Amino acid sequence: MKSQYVYDVNAPKKPVNLTANADLLQNAKGLGINLSQTFEDAVLVKLKKIMEEQWLAENEEAIEAYNARIEINGVFAASKRRF
């Protein structure tokens, strides 16, 4: 079974240096926002989006061929449906 994660969630944490708007950081900290978790969440969203775009680009030809076949022949066993 394939993991639902696109990265190793058990990998050790690694410190990083970032720059951000000082007022934004102050407001976030004031509201108790966990900046490390928020950073990871945001990077994961971006990572999944880019991976999806890459997958679609890599499989564009196959997707177009499948859609063309369905348009011509219809969906498999469509005539057998009772709904």
C-alpha positions in Angstrom: 0.0 0.0 0.0 1.4 3.4 -0.9 1.9 5.9 1.9 -0.4 8.9 2.0 2.6 11.1 2.6 5.0 12.5 0.0 7.8 12.6 2.4 9.2 10.6 5.4 7.2 12.0 8.4 9.6 10.2 10.7 12.7 12.0 9.4 14.5 14.1 11.9 13.8 17.8 12.1 16.4 20.1 10.7 16.8 23.8 11.6 16.4 26.3 8.8 17.0 30.0 8.5 14.1 32.0 7.1 13.3 35.6 6.7 9.7 36.9 7.2 7.9 40.1 7.9 8.5 41.1 11.5 4.9 42.3 12.1 3.5 39.1 10.6 5.7 37.0 12.9 4.8 39.1 16.0 1.1 38.7 15.3 1.4 35.0 14.6 3.4 34.4 17.8 0.9 36.5 19.7 -1.9 34.2 18.6 0.1 31.1 19.5 0.6 29.9 16.0 3.3 27.2 15.8 5.5 28.6 13.1 7.4 25.4 12.5 4.2 23.4 11.9 2.7 26.2 9.8 5.8 26.3 7.7 5.7 22.5 7.2 2.0 22.6 6.3 2.5 25.4 3.8 5.5 23.6 2.1 3.5 20.4 2.0 0.6 22.1 0.2 3.0 23.7 -2.3 4.9 20.4 -2.8 1.7 18.4 -3.5 0.5 21.1 -5.9 3.8 21.0 -7.9 3.9 17.2 -7.9 0.3 17.1 -9.2 1.1 19.5 -11.9 4.2 17.5 -12.9 2.2 14.2 -12.9 -0.5 15.8 -15.1 2.1 17.1 -17.5 3.9 13.8 -17.7 0.7 11.9 -18.3 -1.1 14.5 -20.5 -0.8 12.4 -23.6 -2.3 9.3 -22.0 -5.1 11.3 -20.4 -6.0 12.9 -23.7 -5.9 9.5 -25.4 -8.2 8.0 -22.7 -10.6 10.9 -22.9 -10.8 10.6 -26.7 -11.4 6.9 -26.5 -14.2 7.4 -23.9 -15.7 10.1 -26.1 -15.8 7.7 -29.1 -16.6 4.4 -27.4 -18.3 5.5 -24.2 -17.5 4.2 -20.7 -16.9 0.4 -20.3 -20.1 -1.5 -19.7 -22.3 1.7 -19.9 -24.9 -0.3 -21.7 -25.1 -2.7 -18.7 -25.9 0.0 -16.2 -29.3 0.0 -14.5 -29.2 3.6 -13.3 
